[in-house]
Amino acid sequence: LNSFAKESKYGSRVVQLHSGAIVGELALQNNDARAATVKCATDCKFMVVSKETFQEVMYDHLQMIKFFDTHLPGCKKREYSGGHPCVHFQKRVFPENYEFMYEGI
């Protein structure tokens, strides 16, 4: 799987992908246009996920990403390395008057 075919009118091949590669997820995650053209160099089998299914399955995770991108400096500009910082956090619900920290400790 090539991001551009050798003789493509779109330009030269940027990368050659192999079995198990994921393409198009950023467009779904960011609700944006695709950033690359993908062309099969050989017969390929794909598992295709619709935008609606992707967003339904990833809703909580995407909400966390949007929260971090909005409220933490550097996240929106993708200044972090590795995965998005939200992957290190869990969504939890706490009862009213729950004490997270105690002064003096």
C-alpha positions, 0 to 999 in steps of 0.5 A, a space after each residue: 500500500 503506497 501513499 502515492 504511486 510512483 507515476 502518480 499525478 499527486 507526487 512521488 511515493 511518501 511511504 509504503 505501508 504493510 499489513 496492519 497499517 492504519 490509514 485515514 484515522 486522523 481525518 476521522 478523529 479531527 473531523 477534517 479532510 484526508 491529508 494523503 492519497 492512498 493507492 494499492 500497489 497490489 490487491 489489498 483487503 481492508 477493514 473499513 470503519 464508517 465515520 459514524 461507527 468510529 466516532 461512536 466507538 471513540 466518543 469518550 476518547 475524542 472528547 478527552 482529546 478535545 478537552 486537553 487540546 482546549 485547556 492544556 498549553 501545547 496540546 493543540 499545537 501537537 507539541 507533545 511526543 508519543 501519544 496524546 497526553 489524554 491516554 494517560 488519564 481515566 474518566 472517573 466520577 466522584 461523589 459530591 464532597 470527595 476530597 482529592 487532596 489534604 493540606 499538609 500531606 
